[in-house]
Amino acid sequence: MNKFDPATAIQRLDGRDACRGVNPSISDSATFTFPKAHLMTDTFHGETEGYFLYSRHWNPSNLSLCNALAAMEGTEMAWCTGSGLAAITCALLHEVKSGDHIISSMTTYGGTFAFMANYLKKFNVTCSFVNFQNLDAVKAEVAKYPQTKVLYTETMNNPLLRIANIPELAKIAHGIGAKLIVDNTFTPMIFSPYRLGADVVVYSMTKFINGKNDCVAGAICGSAEYINSLIDVNNGTCMLLGPVLDPMRSSSILKNLHTLHIRMQKHSENAMYLAKRFKEVGFKYNYPGLPEHPDYELFKSMMNDGYGFGGMISIDMGTADAASKIMEIMQEKGVGYLAVSLGYFKTLFSNSGKSTSSEVPEDIQKEMGMSEGLIRFSVGLDNDIEATFQLIKESVEESRK
């Protein structure tokens, strides 16, 4: 268990602007002026501080959010994007060229899987998918593909909730001069992958970080050298592909970020309660916060103290039809919503194989151990979690009649 406190790191920042407002002002400008002509030129070359060129590159609102994200992650810098997938794809594209290889965890978000397995073929970039719980298999894959430039994983993978051994994966990647890129969307504040050895940390801020499901946004966190290379005006992937986040959304997410620690604690508390109750009644459940989970000890060895084991939990109902019936009844009873995404203040649930992992071919779903009846829950901030459990239990019982 680690002593780093992401919430305190954010709280120690002085977020005031020049007008001394307690919240930074929203910069409603696409372009910015310079008092001297040479300052524009110097800013184009990245040789100034405190000046802004064009909002696709930087703007004051995005910078305020990025400073807070960097503090939370323990990185030197961060950069925010218009979606989580934009953060993932830009981070990956920035590291590879034609002929290069990526090794990814077999279990990963469907959109990420599709990008690596399908889209990157256009650029003659290959990708292989490996069981990252088996470090020997990862090492064997690295030996097989010496042109590997990236190892990619999710800290808590989607939707099977297995935990990546970030320190060991970092050693493997760095041993061949590759980068370890980690998606920490499921576990902000709970884990600090950069501090554990990852080179780049990416997020879909749509989820827990923002927590309201009212926007899509992403983030890339890393060293100053890395972030500056992403936004270099001549070669920067983010600068040239242009996935910038709107400053109005940046301002909104920044305010929500200051309650993230409270929300993560409650999400974790509620998910832990459901896990224990699911165990009592004999549901086939999966939650990494109980000792029977295969990665429980690994989780404890890497986690930051005080945020729990996360708000994601699943139950296996055997078949997709059974899962569908249960979800429909749960929605009718007010458990939450049958919807994709996660990190919302209400509980969300979906059948992963037919939704967020549907891009993953069925044979690979089976190989990774995903049941067709898997229901993934993003547990909400319910005040009476016992009442929520009773509604879930009733839904399961009614579906079997």
MIKOL-98280 format. One record per residue (C-alpha): x, y, z negated. Coordinates in steps of 0.2 Angstrom, whole numbers. Example, Ala and Ser with C-alpha at 12.3 -4.5 7.8 and 13.67 -1.06 7.14 Angstrom:
% residues 2
[rec [62; -22; -39]]
[rec [68; -5; -36]]
END
This chain:
% residues 401
[rec [0; 0; 0]]
[rec [7; 17; 5]]
[rec [7; 33; -5]]
[rec [5; 45; 10]]
[rec [-11; 55; 8]]
[rec [-18; 61; 25]]
[rec [-32; 71; 17]]
[rec [-20; 81; 6]]
[rec [-9; 84; 21]]
[rec [-23; 92; 30]]
[rec [-29; 102; 14]]
[rec [-12; 110; 12]]
[rec [-12; 118; 29]]
[rec [-17; 136; 29]]
[rec [-30; 137; 43]]
[rec [-34; 155; 42]]
[rec [-32; 166; 57]]
[rec [-26; 184; 59]]
[rec [-43; 191; 54]]
[rec [-42; 180; 38]]
[rec [-57; 170; 41]]
[rec [-58; 154; 31]]
[rec [-61; 145; 48]]
[rec [-50; 149; 63]]
[rec [-59; 160; 76]]
[rec [-65; 151; 91]]
[rec [-55; 156; 106]]
[rec [-67; 159; 120]]
[rec [-54; 162; 134]]
[rec [-48; 152; 148]]
[rec [-33; 163; 151]]
[rec [-22; 174; 140]]
[rec [-13; 191; 142]]
[rec [6; 195; 140]]
[rec [13; 212; 134]]
[rec [28; 209; 145]]
[rec [30; 200; 162]]
[rec [45; 190; 156]]
[rec [35; 182; 142]]
[rec [23; 174; 155]]
[rec [38; 167; 164]]
[rec [46; 161; 148]]
[rec [29; 153; 142]]
[rec [28; 143; 159]]
[rec [45; 136; 154]]
[rec [40; 132; 136]]
[rec [52; 145; 129]]
[rec [40; 155; 118]]
[rec [31; 153; 102]]
[rec [14; 161; 98]]
[rec [9; 164; 116]]
[rec [-4; 155; 126]]
[rec [-4; 153; 145]]
[rec [-20; 144; 150]]
[rec [-32; 134; 141]]
[rec [-28; 118; 151]]
[rec [-11; 119; 142]]
[rec [-15; 126; 125]]
[rec [-27; 138; 117]]
[rec [-28; 144; 99]]
[rec [-43; 133; 94]]
[rec [-36; 117; 101]]
[rec [-19; 121; 92]]
[rec [-28; 123; 75]]
[rec [-36; 106; 77]]
[rec [-20; 98; 83]]
[rec [-10; 105; 68]]
[rec [-22; 97; 57]]
[rec [-22; 80; 66]]
[rec [-3; 80; 66]]
[rec [-3; 83; 47]]
[rec [-15; 69; 45]]
[rec [-5; 57; 55]]
[rec [12; 63; 49]]
[rec [18; 67; 66]]
[rec [27; 83; 73]]
[rec [13; 87; 85]]
[rec [-4; 82; 92]]
[rec [-14; 86; 108]]
[rec [-33; 84; 110]]
[rec [-42; 78; 125]]
[rec [-59; 78; 132]]
[rec [-62; 60; 128]]
[rec [-54; 45; 119]]
[rec [-51; 36; 135]]
[rec [-43; 51; 142]]
[rec [-31; 51; 127]]
[rec [-28; 32; 130]]
[rec [-25; 33; 149]]
[rec [-14; 48; 149]]
[rec [-3; 41; 135]]
[rec [-1; 25; 145]]
[rec [1; 33; 162]]
[rec [14; 45; 155]]
[rec [26; 30; 151]]
[rec [25; 20; 167]]
[rec [29; 20; 185]]
[rec [27; 8; 200]]
[rec [34; -9; 195]]
[rec [33; -7; 176]]
[rec [24; -18; 165]]
[rec [12; -16; 149]]
[rec [9; -29; 136]]
[rec [-7; -27; 127]]
[rec [-16; -35; 113]]
[rec [-29; -47; 121]]
[rec [-43; -40; 110]]
[rec [-45; -22; 114]]
[rec [-59; -10; 119]]
[rec [-67; -15; 135]]
[rec [-64; 2; 144]]
[rec [-45; 1; 139]]
[rec [-45; -17; 145]]
[rec [-53; -12; 162]]
[rec [-40; 2; 164]]
[rec [-25; -9; 161]]
[rec [-32; -25; 170]]
[rec [-40; -16; 185]]
[rec [-36; 2; 188]]
[rec [-17; 2; 185]]
[rec [-15; -11; 200]]
[rec [-18; 4; 211]]
[rec [-1; 10; 205]]
[rec [8; -7; 205]]
[rec [8; -7; 186]]
[rec [5; -24; 179]]
[rec [-2; -29; 162]]
[rec [-3; -45; 152]]
[rec [-14; -48; 137]]
[rec [-7; -58; 123]]
[rec [-13; -63; 105]]
[rec [-4; -50; 95]]
[rec [-8; -60; 79]]
[rec [6; -72; 86]]
[rec [22; -62; 86]]
[rec [31; -76; 93]]
[rec [19; -75; 108]]
[rec [23; -57; 110]]
[rec [41; -59; 109]]
[rec [40; -73; 123]]
[rec [30; -61; 134]]
[rec [43; -47; 132]]
[rec [56; -60; 137]]
[rec [46; -64; 152]]
[rec [43; -46; 158]]
[rec [60; -36; 155]]
[rec [52; -22; 164]]
[rec [40; -19; 150]]
[rec [38; -1; 145]]
[rec [24; -1; 133]]
[rec [16; -12; 119]]
[rec [-2; -7; 116]]
[rec [-13; -12; 102]]
[rec [-27; -6; 91]]
[rec [-23; -6; 72]]
[rec [-40; -14; 69]]
[rec [-45; -22; 85]]
[rec [-62; -21; 93]]
[rec [-73; -30; 90]]
[rec [-65; -45; 80]]
[rec [-57; -33; 67]]
[rec [-40; -42; 67]]
[rec [-26; -31; 60]]
[rec [-10; -27; 70]]
[rec [7; -29; 61]]
[rec [13; -12; 66]]
[rec [30; -13; 59]]
[rec [35; -29; 67]]
[rec [27; -24; 84]]
[rec [37; -8; 83]]
[rec [53; -18; 81]]
[rec [49; -29; 96]]
[rec [45; -14; 107]]
[rec [60; -4; 101]]
[rec [71; -19; 104]]
[rec [69; -18; 123]]
[rec [68; 1; 123]]
[rec [49; 1; 125]]
[rec [36; 12; 116]]
[rec [22; 6; 104]]
[rec [6; 15; 107]]
[rec [-8; 12; 94]]
[rec [-26; 16; 95]]
[rec [-31; 20; 77]]
[rec [-49; 25; 81]]
[rec [-57; 12; 69]]
[rec [-46; 17; 54]]
[rec [-42; 35; 53]]
[rec [-33; 40; 36]]
[rec [-34; 21; 31]]
[rec [-18; 18; 41]]
[rec [-4; 30; 47]]
[rec [3; 20; 62]]
[rec [16; 33; 66]]
[rec [23; 31; 49]]
[rec [23; 13; 51]]
[rec [34; 13; 66]]
[rec [22; 17; 81]]
[rec [28; 30; 94]]
[rec [12; 36; 99]]
[rec [-5; 36; 90]]
[rec [-21; 39; 100]]
[rec [-39; 42; 95]]
[rec [-57; 43; 101]]
[rec [-62; 57; 90]]
[rec [-80; 54; 95]]
[rec [-80; 41; 82]]
[rec [-76; 43; 63]]
[rec [-65; 59; 65]]
[rec [-79; 69; 71]]
[rec [-93; 58; 63]]
[rec [-108; 66; 71]]
[rec [-109; 58; 89]]
[rec [-112; 75; 96]]
[rec [-97; 76; 107]]
[rec [-84; 65; 116]]
[rec [-66; 69; 112]]
[rec [-49; 61; 110]]
[rec [-32; 64; 102]]
[rec [-14; 60; 106]]
[rec [-1; 61; 91]]
[rec [18; 59; 92]]
[rec [34; 68; 91]]
[rec [36; 86; 97]]
[rec [47; 80; 112]]
[rec [34; 68; 117]]
[rec [19; 80; 116]]
[rec [29; 94; 125]]
[rec [33; 81; 139]]
[rec [14; 77; 141]]
[rec [10; 96; 144]]
[rec [25; 101; 154]]
[rec [19; 111; 168]]
[rec [29; 101; 181]]
[rec [28; 83; 175]]
[rec [16; 82; 161]]
[rec [3; 69; 163]]
[rec [-10; 79; 152]]
[rec [-6; 96; 160]]
[rec [-7; 89; 178]]
[rec [-23; 78; 175]]
[rec [-31; 91; 165]]
[rec [-41; 81; 152]]
[rec [-42; 96; 140]]
[rec [-55; 98; 126]]
[rec [-66; 113; 125]]
[rec [-62; 125; 112]]
[rec [-80; 126; 105]]
[rec [-79; 107; 102]]
[rec [-61; 109; 94]]
[rec [-68; 121; 82]]
[rec [-82; 109; 77]]
[rec [-71; 94; 75]]
[rec [-59; 103; 64]]
[rec [-72; 108; 52]]
[rec [-78; 90; 52]]
[rec [-61; 83; 49]]
[rec [-60; 91; 32]]
[rec [-74; 79; 26]]
[rec [-66; 64; 34]]
[rec [-59; 57; 18]]
[rec [-75; 58; 9]]
[rec [-84; 49; 24]]
[rec [-71; 36; 26]]
[rec [-72; 32; 7]]
[rec [-91; 30; 9]]
[rec [-91; 20; 25]]
[rec [-79; 8; 17]]
[rec [-88; 7; 1]]
[rec [-105; 3; 10]]
[rec [-96; -10; 22]]
[rec [-88; -19; 7]]
[rec [-105; -20; -2]]
[rec [-113; -28; 14]]
[rec [-98; -40; 16]]
[rec [-101; -46; -2]]
[rec [-119; -48; 0]]
[rec [-118; -56; 17]]
[rec [-106; -69; 9]]
[rec [-118; -72; -5]]
[rec [-132; -77; 7]]
[rec [-121; -87; 18]]
[rec [-121; -76; 34]]
[rec [-106; -79; 45]]
[rec [-98; -62; 43]]
[rec [-81; -54; 46]]
[rec [-74; -40; 36]]
[rec [-55; -37; 32]]
[rec [-58; -31; 15]]
[rec [-61; -48; 7]]
[rec [-47; -61; 3]]
[rec [-54; -74; 15]]
[rec [-50; -63; 30]]
[rec [-34; -69; 39]]
[rec [-26; -52; 39]]
[rec [-31; -46; 21]]
[rec [-13; -46; 14]]
[rec [-6; -38; 30]]
[rec [-20; -24; 28]]
[rec [-15; -21; 10]]
[rec [3; -20; 14]]
[rec [0; -6; 27]]
[rec [-15; 4; 21]]
[rec [-15; 21; 13]]
[rec [-22; 21; -5]]
[rec [-39; 27; -8]]
[rec [-49; 25; 8]]
[rec [-54; 7; 7]]
[rec [-55; -6; 21]]
[rec [-65; 3; 34]]
[rec [-83; 4; 39]]
[rec [-83; -9; 52]]
[rec [-91; -26; 49]]
[rec [-99; -40; 60]]
[rec [-110; -55; 58]]
[rec [-111; -70; 70]]
[rec [-129; -75; 75]]
[rec [-123; -88; 87]]
[rec [-132; -83; 103]]
[rec [-135; -67; 112]]
[rec [-153; -69; 112]]
[rec [-153; -71; 93]]
[rec [-142; -56; 91]]
[rec [-154; -46; 102]]
[rec [-170; -51; 92]]
[rec [-161; -46; 75]]
[rec [-155; -29; 82]]
[rec [-172; -25; 89]]
[rec [-180; -29; 72]]
[rec [-167; -20; 62]]
[rec [-170; -4; 72]]
[rec [-189; -5; 70]]
[rec [-186; -7; 51]]
[rec [-175; 8; 50]]
[rec [-158; 0; 47]]
[rec [-150; 11; 60]]
[rec [-149; 12; 79]]
[rec [-146; -1; 92]]
[rec [-132; 9; 100]]
[rec [-114; 8; 105]]
[rec [-101; 19; 97]]
[rec [-96; 20; 79]]
[rec [-92; 32; 65]]
[rec [-109; 40; 64]]
[rec [-118; 44; 48]]
[rec [-132; 32; 52]]
[rec [-128; 13; 54]]
[rec [-125; 8; 72]]
[rec [-125; -10; 79]]
[rec [-123; -18; 95]]
[rec [-119; -35; 103]]
[rec [-101; -32; 108]]
[rec [-100; -45; 122]]
[rec [-115; -37; 131]]
[rec [-109; -19; 128]]
[rec [-93; -12; 122]]
[rec [-83; -27; 127]]
[rec [-93; -32; 143]]
[rec [-78; -26; 154]]
[rec [-69; -41; 147]]
[rec [-72; -57; 157]]
[rec [-82; -70; 148]]
[rec [-68; -83; 149]]
[rec [-56; -70; 140]]
[rec [-70; -66; 127]]
[rec [-70; -85; 123]]
[rec [-51; -86; 123]]
[rec [-50; -72; 110]]
[rec [-63; -80; 100]]
[rec [-78; -68; 102]]
[rec [-95; -76; 100]]
[rec [-109; -71; 111]]
[rec [-120; -69; 96]]
[rec [-108; -56; 88]]
[rec [-116; -41; 81]]
[rec [-104; -27; 77]]
[rec [-110; -14; 63]]
[rec [-103; 3; 61]]
[rec [-109; 5; 43]]
[rec [-117; 22; 39]]
[rec [-117; 33; 24]]
[rec [-132; 25; 17]]
[rec [-136; 31; -1]]
[rec [-145; 15; -5]]
[rec [-135; 1; 3]]
[rec [-144; -13; -6]]
[rec [-160; -7; 2]]
[rec [-151; -8; 19]]
[rec [-145; -25; 15]]
[rec [-162; -31; 11]]
[rec [-169; -24; 28]]
[rec [-155; -33; 37]]
[rec [-159; -49; 28]]
[rec [-177; -48; 32]]
[rec [-173; -44; 50]]
[rec [-163; -60; 51]]
[rec [-177; -70; 43]]
[rec [-190; -63; 54]]
[rec [-180; -67; 69]]
[rec [-180; -85; 65]]
[rec [-199; -87; 63]]
END
